[in-house]
Amino acid sequence: MSLEVQINHVTGLKGKGGKNCRITFRDLSYQTRTIEDFDDRAQFNEIFQWPVASSIEEREMFEISVFTYNKVFSNRLIGKFKMILQQVVKSGELSIEEPLLDANNTALKTSINLNVKYLAPDGTVGNWAVDEFSPTSHLQPDHPGMELSTGSIYSSSYLHHHSGTRFGFGSSALRRHHEAAISYRLNSCGGEDVDMNSNR
């Protein structure tokens, strides 16, 4: 029962200095490692997980901030991405690539690519195989007193429009889950066992 976000990469980056991301959900923040060597694309491939004891509401959201790292002074904010979870709550998973927004809520040429998965506490949404999407990242809780800023909030219709399968994952796990559930229901009702692969 958790929300998992995989930060794949950030593209369209300019300027010197390492890049990192901070992601926050329900007041718990994690930070990626700092990528020093890149052209215009920082490849993170890091997964962050939030265990959830209560179901996620459709209006809830998470926020990602992308920074240029500075060893002496504060990190410089490049842009932010904030996403409401309405579509994820309904479908269980979502893949998306969208531009970051600056302080004036203007879209930048820098974009972020994410995979998001949600398994509700009651198990009714987003059934997926944990072994296909298990956390392997450096989970680095951010400073609890860090100030959080607001960014733009993408509407559910906007997210739905951009939630195709171009970066999809987990379909084989979903198919196996549904096949097992159908076979169980048939057997429990006294029906004959059915080979789900017979017509493929």
CORZIJO-V517257 format. One record per backbone hydrogen bond with DSSP energy under -1.0 kcal/mol. NH is the residue of the N-H (numbers start at 1). CO is the residue of the C=O. Records with the same first field share a line. If there is no record, write none. Layout:
NH: CO, CO
This chain:
3: 50
4: 117
5: 48
6: 115
7: 46
8: 113
10: 42
11: 111
13: 40
19: 35
20: 67
22: 65
23: 30
24: 63
25: 28
28: 25
30: 23
31: 140
32: 21
35: 19
42: 10
44: 8
45: 8
46: 7
48: 5
50: 3
52: 1
60: 57
62: 83
63: 24
64: 81
65: 22
66: 79
67: 20
68: 76
69: 18
76: 68
78: 66
79: 66
80: 101
81: 64
83: 62
85: 60
89: 85
90: 86
91: 87
92: 88
94: 116
96: 114
98: 112
100: 110
101: 80
102: 106
105: 102
108: 100
111: 11
112: 98
113: 9
114: 96
115: 6
116: 94
117: 4
118: 92
119: 2
120: 125
123: 120
132: 129
133: 130
139: 137
142: 29
146: 143
154: 82
159: 155
160: 156
161: 157
162: 158
163: 160
168: 165
174: 170
175: 171
176: 172
177: 173
178: 174
179: 175
180: 176
181: 177
182: 178
183: 179
184: 180
185: 181
186: 182
187: 183
188: 184
189: 185
190: 187
191: 186
198: 195
200: 197
